């Protein structure tokens, strides 16, 4: 079954959506829309008809699936039009600019029974998938802590989101994915080092009740770094999102008593191993999954509701920054 696909927004991410759809088996990129006239060159490059008005595109082309890759502030409005048109919709992360807008999209999609997926691309990073398998099989024992660094220079295409909602939300989502639950509390600090309008650096502490996560995100580091480490009672893992390398240090210790009868833990040298990871472009895997779900009538792996939860935690982190105190993370109703 050939799925007719469209793309709304041909900027930094949208042009890659168009490229991949044009190369994906089972998908036919029929059209793309962007308010910028110069974006027509991108649409033509991938054999898509071009529209300046995405509403006209939806009405005339009637695609089966759509990618929404417009600035965050327009996610709610554009996403709403797509869902009301009955089109399976993938919205780039974050799902929306606020919890309220994200909840509106989720409720609308569920009420109309329209598939809604959120583009949390790191969920499809092959190294992350391999790490998740290790965790689920107990190779690292019980998880105790996670640290993430997602830093680099300011992306000029980001016009309407701060570093927490636009960048740290990647790792906020991944923490809940790897731990298998939402954090109970969050404490965060952020500031404006080079950008006077929006936070461009942040440190976020997530309390999972028995486990913790520490996230560093900024747009001021002159080198791009995307790293994740996980510590468990049975070992330690290092992951590089960019190179898709995953290394595991297996703990080697024994519990014993010293000469005074006090309990001690003696550590030996850990066994180090590189976990084989078959490299692939995460966006290709994400969009292929989306197309497959639409074709088979199956729910997407990263649902609108999961996107809503990520926005909720990011919003609570922002509130913690503003209030300067620990914030309880409530499960969003509805």
C-alpha positions as CSV (number, residue, x, y, z in Angstrom):
1,X,0.0,0.0,0.0
2,X,1.4,3.4,-1.1
3,X,1.0,6.1,1.6
4,X,0.6,9.6,0.2
5,X,2.6,12.0,2.3
6,X,3.0,15.7,2.7
7,X,5.3,18.0,4.6
8,X,4.4,21.4,6.1
9,X,7.5,23.5,6.7
10,X,10.6,23.1,4.7
11,X,13.1,24.6,7.0
12,X,16.0,23.0,8.9
13,X,14.1,19.8,9.7
14,X,11.3,19.8,7.2
15,X,13.6,19.6,4.2
16,X,15.0,16.4,5.7
17,X,11.5,15.0,6.1
18,X,10.9,15.7,2.4
19,X,14.2,14.1,1.4
20,X,13.5,10.9,3.4
21,X,9.9,10.5,2.3
22,X,11.1,10.8,-1.3
23,X,13.4,7.8,-0.6
24,X,11.1,5.7,1.6
25,X,9.6,2.5,0.3
26,X,5.8,2.6,0.7
27,X,5.7,6.4,0.8
28,X,4.9,8.9,-2.0
29,X,5.8,12.5,-1.3
30,X,3.0,14.3,-3.1
31,X,3.3,17.8,-1.8
32,X,5.0,20.2,0.5
33,X,4.0,23.6,1.9
34,X,5.9,26.6,3.2
35,X,5.2,30.3,3.5
36,X,8.6,31.1,2.0
37,X,8.6,31.3,-1.8
38,X,12.2,30.1,-2.0
39,X,11.2,26.8,-0.3
40,X,9.7,25.8,-3.7
41,X,13.2,24.7,-4.8
42,X,13.3,22.2,-2.0
43,X,9.9,20.8,-2.9
44,X,10.8,20.5,-6.6
45,X,14.1,18.8,-5.7
46,X,12.1,15.9,-4.2
47,X,9.4,15.8,-6.8
48,X,6.7,17.3,-4.6
49,X,4.1,19.9,-5.6
50,X,4.5,23.1,-3.8
51,X,2.0,25.2,-1.9
52,X,2.3,28.5,0.0
53,X,-0.9,27.7,1.9
54,X,-0.9,24.4,3.8
55,X,-4.7,24.4,4.0
56,X,-5.0,24.4,0.3
57,X,-2.5,21.6,0.1
58,X,-4.6,19.5,2.6
59,X,-7.8,20.2,0.6
60,X,-6.4,19.5,-2.8
61,X,-4.0,16.7,-2.2
62,X,-5.8,14.8,0.6
63,X,-2.6,13.1,1.9
64,X,-2.8,10.0,4.1
65,X,0.0,11.3,6.4
66,X,1.7,14.6,7.1
67,X,4.8,15.9,8.8
68,X,4.4,19.2,10.6
69,X,7.9,20.9,10.8
70,X,6.9,24.5,11.4
71,X,8.2,26.6,14.3
72,X,6.9,25.5,17.7
73,X,4.6,28.4,18.2
74,X,2.5,27.2,15.2
75,X,2.3,23.5,16.1
76,X,-1.1,23.7,17.8
77,X,-2.8,25.6,14.9
78,X,-1.2,23.7,12.0
79,X,-1.6,20.4,13.8
80,X,-5.2,21.1,14.6
81,X,-6.0,21.6,10.9
82,X,-4.3,18.4,9.9
83,X,-6.0,16.3,12.5
84,X,-9.4,17.8,11.6
85,X,-8.8,16.9,8.0
86,X,-8.4,13.3,9.2
87,X,-4.7,13.0,8.2
88,X,-2.3,10.9,10.3
89,X,-0.1,13.6,11.7
90,X,3.6,13.6,12.9
91,X,4.5,16.8,14.7
92,X,8.2,17.6,15.3
93,X,9.2,17.9,18.9
94,X,8.1,19.6,21.1
95,X,4.5,18.7,20.6
96,X,3.4,22.3,21.3
97,X,4.5,25.5,23.0
98,X,2.6,24.8,26.2
99,X,0.9,22.0,28.1
100,X,-2.5,23.4,27.3
101,X,-1.8,23.5,23.6
102,X,-0.3,20.0,23.7
103,X,-3.3,18.7,25.6
104,X,-5.7,20.2,23.0
105,X,-3.9,18.3,20.2
106,X,-4.0,15.0,22.0
107,X,-7.6,15.3,23.0
108,X,-8.6,16.3,19.4
109,X,-6.6,13.4,17.9
110,X,-8.1,10.9,20.3
111,X,-11.7,12.2,19.9
112,X,-11.4,11.9,16.0
113,X,-9.4,8.7,16.1
114,X,-6.6,10.2,14.1
115,X,-3.1,8.9,14.6
116,X,-0.8,11.5,16.2
117,X,3.0,11.0,16.6
118,X,5.6,13.3,18.0
119,X,9.1,13.6,16.5
120,X,11.2,12.6,19.5
121,X,14.0,11.5,17.1
122,X,16.4,10.1,19.7
123,X,13.9,7.3,20.5
124,X,15.0,5.9,17.1
125,X,18.7,6.4,17.5
126,X,20.1,2.8,17.1
127,X,22.5,3.3,20.0
128,X,19.5,4.3,22.3
129,X,17.6,1.3,21.1
130,X,20.5,-0.9,22.0
131,X,20.9,0.8,25.4
132,X,17.1,0.3,26.1
133,X,17.5,-3.4,25.3
134,X,20.4,-3.7,27.8
135,X,18.4,-2.0,30.5
136,X,15.2,-4.0,29.9
137,X,17.3,-7.3,30.0
138,X,18.8,-6.2,33.4
139,X,22.4,-6.0,32.1
140,X,23.0,-2.8,34.1
141,X,21.1,-4.0,37.1
142,X,18.8,-1.5,38.9
143,X,19.3,2.0,37.4
144,X,20.5,4.7,39.9
145,X,21.4,7.7,37.8
146,X,21.5,9.1,34.3
147,X,23.5,12.1,33.0
148,X,23.1,13.8,29.6
149,X,25.0,16.6,27.9
150,X,23.4,18.2,24.8
151,X,25.3,21.3,24.0
152,X,26.5,23.3,21.0
153,X,26.1,26.6,19.3
154,X,22.8,28.5,19.0
155,X,20.6,27.3,16.1
156,X,19.5,30.4,14.1
157,X,16.3,28.6,13.0
158,X,14.9,28.5,16.5
159,X,12.9,31.7,16.9
160,X,10.3,30.9,19.6
161,X,11.5,28.4,22.1
162,X,14.1,28.4,24.9
163,X,16.9,25.8,25.4
164,X,14.7,23.7,27.8
165,X,11.7,23.3,25.5
166,X,13.6,23.1,22.3
167,X,16.8,21.2,23.3
168,X,16.6,19.6,26.7
169,X,13.2,18.1,25.9
170,X,15.0,15.4,23.9
171,X,16.7,14.1,27.1
172,X,13.6,14.8,29.2
173,X,11.7,12.4,27.0
174,X,14.5,9.9,26.9
175,X,14.9,9.8,30.7
176,X,11.3,8.7,31.1
177,X,11.7,6.3,28.2
178,X,14.7,4.6,29.8
179,X,13.5,4.7,33.4
180,X,10.0,3.7,32.3
181,X,8.2,6.3,34.3
182,X,7.9,10.1,34.9
183,X,10.0,12.0,37.4
184,X,8.4,12.8,40.7
185,X,10.2,16.2,41.2
186,X,12.3,18.6,39.1
187,X,14.8,21.3,40.0
188,X,16.3,23.4,37.3
189,X,18.4,26.5,36.8
190,X,18.7,28.4,33.5
191,X,20.2,31.7,32.3
192,X,20.9,33.9,29.3
193,X,24.6,34.0,28.6
194,X,24.7,35.1,25.0
195,X,21.0,35.6,24.2
196,X,19.2,38.4,26.0
197,X,15.7,37.1,24.9
198,X,15.6,33.4,25.8
199,X,17.4,31.0,28.1
200,X,20.4,29.6,26.3
201,X,21.8,27.3,29.0
202,X,20.2,25.1,31.7
203,X,20.9,22.4,34.2
204,X,18.0,20.2,35.1
205,X,17.8,17.7,38.0
206,X,15.1,15.0,37.8
207,X,14.1,12.9,40.8
208,X,12.6,9.6,39.9
209,X,12.3,8.3,43.4
210,X,15.2,6.0,43.9
211,X,16.9,7.2,40.8
212,X,18.0,10.5,39.5
213,X,18.9,12.3,36.2
214,X,21.1,15.3,35.6
215,X,20.7,17.1,32.2
216,X,22.9,19.8,30.8
217,X,21.7,21.7,27.8
218,X,23.1,24.9,26.2
219,X,23.5,26.9,23.0
220,X,26.8,28.5,24.0
221,X,29.4,25.6,23.7
222,X,31.5,26.0,20.6
223,X,31.6,22.3,19.9
224,X,28.5,20.0,19.5
225,X,28.3,17.3,22.1
226,X,25.5,14.7,22.5
227,X,26.4,12.3,25.3
228,X,24.5,10.1,27.7
229,X,25.7,7.9,30.6
230,X,23.7,5.5,32.7
231,X,24.8,4.0,36.0
232,X,23.2,0.9,37.5
233,X,24.0,-1.6,40.2
234,X,25.4,-4.0,37.6
235,X,27.3,-1.6,35.4
236,X,27.8,1.7,33.6
237,X,27.1,2.6,30.0
238,X,28.4,5.5,27.8
239,X,26.5,6.5,24.7
240,X,27.4,9.0,22.0
241,X,24.3,10.0,20.0
242,X,26.3,11.4,17.1
243,X,28.7,8.5,16.5
244,X,26.1,5.9,17.7
245,X,28.8,4.2,19.9
246,X,27.7,2.4,23.0
247,X,30.2,1.1,25.6
248,X,29.4,-0.9,28.7
249,X,31.5,-1.3,31.9
250,X,30.3,-4.4,33.7
251,X,30.7,-4.1,37.5
252,X,33.0,-6.5,39.3
253,X,32.6,-6.3,43.0
254,X,32.0,-8.4,46.1
255,X,30.4,-7.7,49.4
256,X,32.5,-8.6,52.4
257,X,33.6,-7.6,55.9
258,X,36.9,-6.0,56.9
259,X,39.1,-7.0,59.8
260,X,36.9,-4.9,62.1
261,X,33.8,-6.6,61.1
262,X,32.5,-3.6,59.1
263,X,30.6,-4.2,55.8
264,X,32.6,-3.2,52.7
265,X,32.3,-3.5,49.0
266,X,35.5,-4.4,47.1
267,X,35.7,-3.5,43.4
268,X,37.8,-5.3,40.9
269,X,38.5,-4.2,37.3
270,X,35.4,-3.9,35.2
271,X,34.9,-5.8,32.0
272,X,34.6,-3.3,29.2
273,X,32.8,-4.1,25.9
274,X,31.7,-2.2,22.9
275,X,28.0,-3.0,22.1
276,X,27.5,-3.7,18.4
277,X,25.2,-1.1,17.0
278,X,24.1,-1.1,13.3
279,X,24.3,2.6,12.4
280,X,21.4,4.3,10.7
281,X,19.9,7.7,10.3
282,X,17.4,8.1,13.2
283,X,15.1,10.4,11.2
284,X,14.9,7.7,8.5
285,X,14.0,5.1,11.1
286,X,11.4,7.4,12.7
287,X,9.7,8.3,9.4
288,X,9.7,4.8,8.1
289,X,8.0,3.7,11.4
290,X,5.4,6.5,11.0
291,X,4.6,5.4,7.4
292,X,4.4,1.8,8.4
293,X,2.0,2.6,11.2
294,X,-0.3,4.5,8.9
295,X,-0.2,1.7,6.3
296,X,-1.0,-1.0,8.9
297,X,-3.4,1.0,11.0
298,X,-1.2,0.6,14.1
299,X,-0.6,3.3,16.8
300,X,2.8,5.0,16.6
301,X,5.5,4.3,19.1
302,X,5.9,7.9,20.3
303,X,2.3,8.9,20.8
304,X,0.8,12.4,21.2
305,X,0.3,11.6,24.9
306,X,4.0,10.8,25.3
307,X,4.7,14.1,23.7
308,X,2.4,15.8,26.1
309,X,4.2,14.3,29.0
310,X,7.6,15.5,27.8
311,X,6.1,19.1,27.4
312,X,4.7,18.8,30.9
313,X,8.1,17.9,32.5
314,X,9.8,20.6,30.4
315,X,7.3,23.2,31.6
316,X,7.7,22.2,35.2
317,X,11.5,22.6,34.7
318,X,10.9,26.1,33.4
319,X,8.7,26.8,36.4
320,X,11.4,25.6,38.7
321,X,13.8,28.0,37.1
322,X,11.4,30.9,37.5
323,X,10.5,30.1,41.1
324,X,14.0,28.9,42.2
325,X,12.7,25.9,44.0
326,X,11.9,22.2,43.6
327,X,8.6,21.5,41.7
328,X,6.4,18.5,42.0
329,X,5.6,16.9,38.6
330,X,1.9,16.2,38.4
331,X,0.5,13.8,35.9
332,X,-1.5,15.9,33.4
333,X,-5.1,14.9,33.4
334,X,-7.2,14.3,30.3
